[in-house]
Each structure stands twice: as C-alpha cells, then as structure tokens.
Amino acid sequence: MDSKKPDDANPFADVTAGQSSTAPSADTQADGTADRTYTVVSGDSLSKIAKHAYGDGSRWREIFEANRDVLTDPDKIFPGQTLRLP
C-alpha cells in the first residue's frame, strides 16, 4: 500500500474538492497581468493599505484609481469592501 504524505511545501496539499484555501485572490486582466484583491477591515485607509501592500503609503492613489468603479471618495472605504491592488 502506497501511503503518501502531504507535501509541506505545497499550501494546497490538504485542500480537497469542495473546500477553499486561504490563497490570495487574483484577477487576470486583459493584458495578462494579475491584480491582487484586499478586503477592507475596520480602521483601514487607502494609505494604510498601500503601506501594507507596497511598503509606501503615498501610493494610495494607485489603489483609488484601480477601484474608481466602486469608490467615489478615497476617504470613504468600508469594512467588507473588496478592492483591487494593481
């Protein structure tokens, strides 16, 4: 009997059909690049998200511009919103 041990280097080794994983989400764009997504939590701001994602809070405008379809004011984001991180 061949007993296989899960591959510790593979984060999806223990995920079976019908289950979900905690892998980051990515949306593929028409040009083949992928945007990550981020779900807003209480206390977040675009500059805090940019600092976390890019190491530079001044890059908040990039996040705002990538999400103009759901954001009209960069100061009004809400917990639970999913934002694209270009």
Backbone hydrogen bonds, N-H to C=O, Kabsch-Sander energy under -0.5 kcal/mol:
donor,donor_aa,acceptor,acceptor_aa,energy
3,S,1,M,-0.8
4,K,2,D,-0.6
8,D,6,P,-0.7
10,N,7,D,-1.5
13,A,10,N,-1.7
15,V,12,F,-1.5
16,T,14,D,-0.5
19,Q,16,T,-2.2
27,D,35,D,-2.5
29,Q,33,T,-3.5
32,G,29,Q,-1.9
35,D,27,D,-2.5
36,R,85,L,-1.9
37,T,25,S,-1.2
38,Y,83,L,-2.5
40,V,38,Y,-0.6
40,V,81,Q,-3.0
44,D,41,V,-2.0
46,L,74,P,-0.5
49,I,45,S,-2.5
50,A,46,L,-2.5
51,K,47,S,-2.3
52,H,48,K,-2.2
53,A,49,I,-3.1
54,Y,50,A,-3.0
55,G,50,A,-0.7
55,G,51,K,-1.2
56,D,50,A,-1.1
59,R,56,D,-1.8
60,W,57,G,-1.2
61,R,58,S,-0.6
62,E,59,R,-1.1
63,I,59,R,-0.9
64,F,60,W,-2.4
65,E,61,R,-3.1
66,A,62,E,-1.8
67,N,63,I,-0.8
67,N,64,F,-1.0
68,R,65,E,-1.1
70,V,67,N,-2.1
71,L,67,N,-2.1
76,K,73,D,-2.0
77,I,75,D,-0.6
80,G,40,V,-2.9
81,Q,78,F,-2.2
83,L,38,Y,-3.4
83,L,81,Q,-0.6
85,L,36,R,-3.7
